Amino acid sequence: MQLEQIANRVIELSKQAGDFIRQERKTFSTDRIEYKGLNDLVSYVDKTAEGIIVAGLEKILPESGFITEEKTSTKMAERYNWIIDPLDGTTNFIHGVPVFSVSIALKEYNELVLGVVYEINQDECFYAWKGSPAYLNGQEIKVSPAPKISDSLIATGFPYYDFVKQPQYIDLLTHLMKSCHGIRRLGSAATDLVYTAAGRFDAFYEYNLNAWDVAAGIVIVKQAGGHVVNFSSGDEVIESRELLATNGKITDEMLKVIQEYFNK
């Protein structure tokens, strides 16, 4: 099966899971929250949505394995492995903040080759695969043309459980607040990444992210013409758990600032 055919089926599956999440939000009660760790929330909605996605993906590529946030499946395969966040932005979902997404990526051996992010509340599906343009609801998207930080709107995420580098993070944030059009924190890394791909944000940076938070968005940003690197300018962002995604024009400037403040 070709990647484009796989992508089309994954898009439909992401919307199916998104429909379930949307319906559950209408009657969701906070007494059904579970805690995986400090400020690390989950509910039956995450787990059920992941089950829907895993079952659907097994039909698309029966030989594939899975890297999943909620551990619905721990099966690993040699060639194809799906990387899944069934509900990126769980805290937003629980509190009724309408920014949360389904994120599904496909890794072939060690290469990310397909990404789909469905932003549920806006009914916006972002997707791309190896060799394709990036798309939003069937229309091609590209990163922004902003030439420097001073022309940019920048997204980030706040630490919520590992505060070791919080002082450096705050110093960096303070600098950027004074240097760009504004800073946004949506609470969904998958959404931040695809908004960067679509040119809504000019850059997004965060640390301590997991593979399922970023894998699909990485594919989409790259296919939209953007750059994705770690804070040392290397290509490995999942293992390093440091990610900077940009429009490609402000990468060097952003790295210089990040390294000045964050790596103290």
C-alpha positions as CSV (number, residue, x, y, z in Angstrom):
1,M,0.0,0.0,0.0
2,Q,1.3,3.5,-0.9
3,L,1.9,6.1,1.7
4,E,-0.8,8.3,0.2
5,Q,-3.4,5.5,0.5
6,I,-2.3,4.8,4.1
7,A,-2.6,8.5,4.9
8,N,-6.1,8.7,3.6
9,R,-7.2,5.9,5.8
10,V,-5.4,7.3,8.8
11,I,-7.1,10.7,8.3
12,E,-10.5,9.0,8.5
13,L,-9.5,7.0,11.5
14,S,-8.3,10.2,13.3
15,K,-11.6,11.8,12.6
16,Q,-13.4,8.8,14.0
17,A,-11.4,9.0,17.2
18,G,-12.0,12.8,17.2
19,D,-15.7,12.4,16.9
20,F,-15.7,10.1,20.0
21,I,-13.6,12.6,22.0
22,R,-15.9,15.5,20.9
23,Q,-19.0,13.7,22.0
24,E,-17.5,12.6,25.4
25,R,-16.4,16.2,26.1
26,K,-20.1,17.2,26.3
27,T,-20.8,15.0,29.3
28,F,-17.3,14.6,30.8
29,S,-17.0,14.8,34.6
30,T,-13.8,15.7,36.4
31,D,-14.4,12.9,38.9
32,R,-13.2,10.5,36.1
33,I,-9.7,12.0,36.0
34,E,-6.8,9.7,36.8
35,Y,-3.2,10.7,37.6
36,K,-0.2,9.1,36.0
37,G,2.2,11.4,37.8
38,L,2.6,15.0,38.9
39,N,0.2,17.1,36.8
40,D,0.1,14.2,34.3
41,L,-3.6,13.6,33.8
42,V,-5.5,10.9,31.9
43,S,-9.1,9.6,31.6
44,Y,-11.1,6.8,30.1
45,V,-11.5,9.1,27.0
46,D,-7.7,8.9,26.2
47,K,-7.7,5.2,26.7
48,T,-10.8,4.4,24.7
49,A,-9.7,6.7,21.8
50,E,-6.4,5.0,21.7
51,G,-8.1,1.6,21.5
52,I,-10.1,2.9,18.6
53,I,-7.0,4.1,16.8
54,V,-4.9,0.9,17.5
55,A,-7.7,-1.3,16.2
56,G,-8.1,0.7,13.1
57,L,-4.4,0.9,12.4
58,E,-4.0,-2.9,12.8
59,K,-6.4,-3.2,9.9
60,I,-4.4,-0.8,7.7
61,L,-1.0,-2.4,8.4
62,P,-1.5,-5.7,10.2
63,E,2.3,-6.3,10.5
64,S,2.9,-3.0,12.3
65,G,3.8,-2.3,15.9
66,F,2.9,0.5,18.2
67,I,4.4,3.2,20.5
68,T,1.4,4.5,22.4
69,E,1.0,7.0,25.3
70,E,-1.6,4.9,27.1
71,K,0.1,1.6,26.4
72,T,-3.1,0.1,24.8
73,S,-0.6,-1.9,22.7
74,T,3.1,-2.6,23.4
75,K,3.6,-4.7,20.3
76,M,6.8,-3.7,18.4
77,A,7.6,-4.5,14.8
78,E,10.8,-4.5,12.8
79,R,9.8,-2.3,9.9
80,Y,6.6,-0.3,10.7
81,N,5.6,1.2,14.0
82,W,2.8,3.7,14.7
83,I,3.4,6.5,17.2
84,I,0.1,7.6,18.8
85,D,-1.2,10.3,21.1
86,P,-5.0,9.7,21.1
87,L,-5.6,13.0,22.9
88,D,-2.8,15.6,22.9
89,G,-3.9,18.3,25.3
90,T,-5.6,16.1,27.9
91,T,-5.5,18.9,30.5
92,N,-7.2,21.2,28.1
93,F,-9.9,18.6,27.4
94,I,-10.5,18.0,31.1
95,H,-10.9,21.7,31.8
96,G,-13.0,22.4,28.8
97,V,-10.4,24.4,26.9
98,P,-11.0,23.8,23.2
99,V,-7.5,23.0,22.0
100,F,-6.7,19.2,21.8
101,S,-5.7,16.9,19.0
102,V,-5.4,13.3,17.8
103,S,-1.8,12.7,16.7
104,I,-0.7,9.6,14.6
105,A,2.7,9.1,13.0
106,L,4.2,6.1,11.1
107,K,7.8,5.2,11.5
108,E,9.5,2.9,8.9
109,Y,12.6,1.5,10.5
110,N,14.1,4.7,12.1
111,E,12.5,7.2,9.7
112,L,9.2,9.1,10.3
113,V,7.4,8.8,7.0
114,L,3.8,9.9,7.7
115,G,2.0,12.2,10.1
116,V,-1.6,13.1,10.7
117,V,-2.8,15.6,13.4
118,Y,-6.6,16.2,13.7
119,E,-7.4,19.3,15.7
120,I,-10.8,18.3,17.0
121,N,-12.5,21.6,17.9
122,Q,-11.6,23.4,14.7
123,D,-12.3,20.2,12.6
124,E,-8.8,20.8,11.0
125,C,-6.9,17.8,9.8
126,F,-3.2,18.4,9.0
127,Y,-1.2,15.6,7.3
128,A,1.8,14.8,5.2
129,W,3.9,11.8,4.2
130,K,7.4,11.3,2.8
131,G,7.7,13.1,-0.5
132,S,4.4,14.9,-0.3
133,P,3.5,18.5,0.4
134,A,1.8,19.2,3.8
135,Y,-1.9,19.6,3.7
136,L,-4.7,21.1,5.8
137,N,-8.2,19.7,4.9
138,G,-7.0,19.0,1.4
139,Q,-5.3,22.4,0.8
140,E,-1.5,22.6,0.6
141,I,0.2,24.6,3.5
142,K,3.6,26.1,3.9
143,V,5.6,27.6,6.7
144,S,5.6,31.4,7.2
145,P,8.1,33.8,5.4
146,A,9.0,35.7,8.6
147,P,12.7,36.6,8.3
148,K,13.6,37.2,11.9
149,I,12.4,36.8,15.5
150,S,11.2,40.4,15.7
151,D,8.6,39.6,12.9
152,S,7.5,36.3,14.6
153,L,4.8,34.8,16.7
154,I,6.4,32.0,18.8
155,A,4.8,29.1,20.6
156,T,6.1,27.1,23.5
157,G,5.0,24.8,26.3
158,F,5.5,25.3,30.1
159,P,7.2,22.7,32.3
160,Y,4.6,20.8,34.3
161,Y,6.5,18.1,36.2
162,D,10.3,18.5,35.6
163,F,11.3,21.9,36.9
164,V,15.1,21.5,37.0
165,K,15.6,23.9,34.2
166,Q,12.7,26.3,35.1
167,P,15.0,29.3,35.8
168,Q,16.7,29.0,32.5
169,Y,13.3,28.5,30.8
170,I,11.9,31.7,32.4
171,D,15.0,33.7,31.4
172,L,14.6,32.5,27.8
173,L,10.9,33.3,27.9
174,T,11.5,36.8,29.2
175,H,14.0,37.5,26.4
176,L,11.6,36.3,23.7
177,M,8.6,38.1,25.1
178,K,10.6,41.4,24.6
179,S,11.8,40.4,21.1
180,C,8.9,39.0,19.1
181,H,5.3,39.7,18.3
182,G,4.2,37.5,21.2
183,I,4.4,34.1,22.9
184,R,1.6,31.6,22.8
185,R,1.1,28.5,25.0
186,L,-1.8,26.4,23.7
187,G,-1.2,23.2,25.7
188,S,-1.0,20.8,22.8
189,A,2.5,20.3,21.2
190,A,0.9,18.5,18.3
191,T,-1.2,21.6,17.6
192,D,1.7,23.9,18.1
193,L,3.7,22.0,15.5
194,V,1.0,21.9,12.8
195,Y,0.2,25.6,13.4
196,T,3.9,26.2,12.7
197,A,3.6,24.1,9.5
198,A,0.6,26.2,8.4
199,G,2.5,29.5,9.0
200,R,0.3,30.6,12.0
201,F,3.3,30.3,14.3
202,D,6.8,31.1,13.1
203,A,8.5,28.8,15.6
204,F,7.7,26.4,18.4
205,Y,10.1,25.2,21.1
206,E,9.7,22.9,24.1
207,Y,11.6,20.3,26.2
208,N,10.7,17.1,27.9
209,L,8.3,16.1,25.2
210,N,7.6,12.5,24.3
211,A,7.6,10.8,20.9
212,W,3.8,10.6,20.7
213,D,3.6,14.4,21.4
214,V,5.7,15.4,18.4
215,A,6.2,12.6,15.8
216,A,3.3,13.4,13.5
217,G,3.9,17.2,13.8
218,I,7.6,16.7,12.9
219,V,6.7,15.1,9.6
220,I,4.1,17.8,8.8
221,V,6.5,20.7,9.6
222,K,9.3,19.3,7.5
223,Q,7.0,18.6,4.5
224,A,5.7,22.2,4.8
225,G,9.2,23.5,4.3
226,G,10.2,24.0,7.9
227,H,13.1,22.9,10.1
228,V,13.0,20.7,13.2
229,V,16.1,20.4,15.3
230,N,17.2,19.9,19.0
231,F,18.6,22.7,21.1
232,S,22.1,21.8,19.9
233,S,21.1,22.1,16.2
234,G,21.1,18.3,15.8
235,D,18.5,16.2,14.0
236,E,17.6,13.9,16.9
237,V,14.7,15.5,18.8
238,I,12.9,12.5,20.1
239,E,15.7,11.0,22.1
240,S,17.1,14.4,23.2
241,R,13.6,15.5,24.2
242,E,14.4,19.0,23.0
243,L,12.6,20.4,20.0
244,L,12.7,23.6,18.0
245,A,10.5,23.8,14.9
246,T,10.7,26.9,12.7
247,N,9.9,28.3,9.3
248,G,13.5,27.6,8.4
249,K,14.4,31.3,8.2
250,I,14.7,32.0,11.9
251,T,16.3,28.7,13.0
252,D,19.8,30.1,13.6
253,E,18.6,33.1,15.4
254,M,16.3,31.0,17.6
255,L,19.1,28.5,18.4
256,K,21.5,31.3,19.4
257,V,19.0,32.7,21.9
258,I,18.0,29.2,23.2
259,Q,21.6,28.2,23.7
260,E,22.5,31.5,25.4
261,Y,19.7,31.2,28.0
262,F,18.7,27.6,28.2
263,N,22.0,25.9,28.3
264,K,23.5,27.8,31.2
